Amino acid sequence: MKWGKLAHGCLLAVALAGCRAPGPNLRTPVPETFAIPPEDDPRYSKPLEYPKELLNRPPVKPTSPQGIQGMKGGAGAAGNAMPGAAF
């Protein structure tokens, strides 16, 4: 019974310590500014175009065994050392 009252008291203290009003808002309001791009800039006035020689080409495959080995050597034992760490 003694431990139950102590646990309830601790929970009440933690709940009351976490429930407090936020401080005053000290930020100065900054008006929004809109930057309109120039009309004579072709990046904004024309649709996006890719070079014709880059389109419709087959993917490049590595020809040397070293290129293939480098792709296979991913996260080994070191990758499993810290689960949840996404670096």
For each residue, the residues with C-beta under 8 A, 3 or more apart:
1: 4 5
2: 5 6
3: 6 7
4: 1 7 8
5: 1 2 8 9
6: 2 3 9 10
7: 3 4 10 11
8: 4 5 11 12
9: 5 6 12 13
10: 6 7 13 14
11: 7 8 14 15
12: 8 9 15 16
13: 9 10 16 17
14: 10 11 17 18
15: 11 12 18 19
16: 12 13 19
17: 13 14 20
18: 14 15
19: 15 16
20: 17
21:
22:
23: 26
24:
25:
26: 23
27:
28:
29:
30:
31:
32:
33:
34:
35:
36:
37: 41 43 44
38: 41 44
39: 44 45
40: 45
41: 37 38 44 45
42: 45 46
43: 37 46
44: 37 38 39 41
45: 39 40 41 42
46: 42 43 49
47:
48:
49: 46
50: 54 55
51: 54 55
52: 55
53: 57
54: 50 51 57
55: 50 51 52
56:
57: 53 54
58:
59:
60:
61:
62: 67 68 71
63: 67
64: 67 68
65: 68 69
66: 69 70
67: 62 63 64 70 71
68: 62 64 65 71 72
69: 65 66 72 73
70: 66 67 73
71: 62 67 68
72: 68 69
73: 69 70 76
74: 79
75: 78 79 80
76: 73 79 80
77: 80 81
78: 75 81
79: 74 75 76
80: 75 76 77 83
81: 77 78
82: 85
83: 80
84:
85: 82
86:
87:
